[in-house]
């Protein structure tokens, strides 16, 4: 039965890899694991160090794997995560 949480992770498609910035408020994370389980790729892992609240929070292990699906942002009960597009390089102004 297919569910919301992913048992098998997939690699990010080359056209999406590295296009999103993932921000984590580590000290707000209560280690529920929802983001790790819902992420279709390998962006998050468990930390080996506790945060200020005494939890072993998640860490961003590979931000370049983010495909911008926003599932982690939407499921986080403590609003610890943000996902946003990286700024594209601005084209040089034409010289007249």
TIKOLZA-34405 format. One record per residue (C-alpha): residue number from 1; z, x, y. Coordinates in pm, 1 decimal, padded with zeros to 6 digits. Layout:
! residues N
[atom NUM,[Z,X,Y]] ...
//
This chain:
! residues 96
[atom 1,[00000.0,00000.0,00000.0]] [atom 2,[-00104.2,00145.1,00333.1]] [atom 3,[00176.9,00145.1,00585.3]] [atom 4,[00245.5,00245.0,00939.6]] [atom 5,[00394.7,00581.2,00846.3]] [atom 6,[00164.6,00856.9,00723.5]] [atom 7,[00227.9,01028.4,00391.7]] [atom 8,[-00067.0,01263.2,00427.8]] [atom 9,[-00155.1,01435.3,00754.4]] [atom 10,[-00512.1,01498.3,00864.6]] [atom 11,[-00644.9,01781.5,01082.7]] [atom 12,[-00743.7,01697.3,01437.3]] [atom 13,[-01114.5,01657.8,01498.1]] [atom 14,[-01261.7,01953.0,01683.8]] [atom 15,[-01373.3,01738.3,01978.6]] [atom 16,[-01013.1,01621.1,02040.1]] [atom 17,[-00815.2,01935.8,01956.8]] [atom 18,[-00633.2,02080.8,02255.6]] [atom 19,[-00722.9,01796.4,02492.1]] [atom 20,[-00372.7,01648.9,02518.3]] [atom 21,[-00038.0,01775.9,02643.3]] [atom 22,[00269.7,01660.1,02451.4]] [atom 23,[00605.7,01677.4,02626.7]] [atom 24,[00935.9,01635.0,02444.9]] [atom 25,[01278.6,01582.8,02603.5]] [atom 26,[01455.4,01775.0,02325.6]] [atom 27,[01809.3,01701.8,02441.3]] [atom 28,[01743.8,01325.8,02443.8]] [atom 29,[01606.3,01320.6,02087.3]] [atom 30,[01839.8,01162.0,01832.9]] [atom 31,[01634.7,01280.4,01533.6]] [atom 32,[01513.2,00942.6,01410.7]] [atom 33,[01193.5,01103.1,01278.2]] [atom 34,[00967.0,00816.0,01377.1]] [atom 35,[00727.9,01049.4,01561.5]] [atom 36,[00698.9,01288.7,01266.2]] [atom 37,[00627.7,01003.1,01029.3]] [atom 38,[00378.8,00813.0,01244.7]] [atom 39,[00178.8,01109.8,01373.8]] [atom 40,[-00153.8,01129.3,01187.7]] [atom 41,[-00171.6,01507.1,01239.3]] [atom 42,[00081.7,01793.0,01233.5]] [atom 43,[00216.5,01794.5,01587.6]] [atom 44,[00590.3,01769.1,01506.7]] [atom 45,[00844.0,01935.4,01275.5]] [atom 46,[01221.8,01923.0,01242.6]] [atom 47,[01410.7,02174.6,01453.5]] [atom 48,[01654.4,02414.3,01292.0]] [atom 49,[01877.8,02415.1,01600.6]] [atom 50,[02091.7,02131.4,01729.0]] [atom 51,[02044.9,01979.2,02071.9]] [atom 52,[02324.3,01903.4,02321.0]] [atom 53,[02404.1,01577.7,02139.1]] [atom 54,[02449.6,01756.2,01806.4]] [atom 55,[02129.2,01630.1,01641.8]] [atom 56,[01856.8,01836.9,01478.4]] [atom 57,[01571.9,01700.5,01692.8]] [atom 58,[01200.0,01729.6,01640.5]] [atom 59,[00995.5,02012.9,01786.1]] [atom 60,[00634.2,02034.4,01885.5]] [atom 61,[00484.7,02275.8,01635.3]] [atom 62,[00115.2,02249.0,01726.9]] [atom 63,[00023.5,02063.8,02043.9]] [atom 64,[-00344.2,02142.5,01980.4]] [atom 65,[-00334.2,01903.5,01682.5]] [atom 66,[-00265.4,01605.0,01912.3]] [atom 67,[-00550.7,01352.4,01914.5]] [atom 68,[-00405.5,01138.0,02193.3]] [atom 69,[-00337.2,00830.2,01979.6]] [atom 70,[-00006.2,00772.5,02165.7]] [atom 71,[00166.7,00644.4,01849.7]] [atom 72,[00460.0,00884.0,01896.6]] [atom 73,[00499.8,00774.8,02258.5]] [atom 74,[00496.0,00408.6,02161.7]] [atom 75,[00741.0,00433.8,01870.5]] [atom 76,[01004.4,00664.3,02023.6]] [atom 77,[01313.4,00448.1,02081.8]] [atom 78,[01464.0,00691.1,02331.9]] [atom 79,[01155.7,00762.1,02543.7]] [atom 80,[01168.6,01132.9,02458.5]] [atom 81,[00794.1,01185.0,02431.2]] [atom 82,[00501.3,01182.0,02666.1]] [atom 83,[00134.9,01237.3,02586.1]] [atom 84,[-00119.9,01293.4,02858.9]] [atom 85,[-00472.1,01431.7,02884.2]] [atom 86,[-00500.4,01793.0,02987.6]] [atom 87,[-00671.5,01849.5,03319.0]] [atom 88,[-01035.3,01933.5,03267.1]] [atom 89,[-01159.9,02235.7,03453.0]] [atom 90,[-01309.1,02123.3,03781.2]] [atom 91,[-01675.2,02220.0,03827.7]] [atom 92,[-01740.2,02471.8,04100.5]] [atom 93,[-01862.1,02318.8,04425.6]] [atom 94,[-02230.2,02363.1,04490.1]] [atom 95,[-02303.5,02612.3,04763.6]] [atom 96,[-02556.8,02479.4,05012.6]] 
//
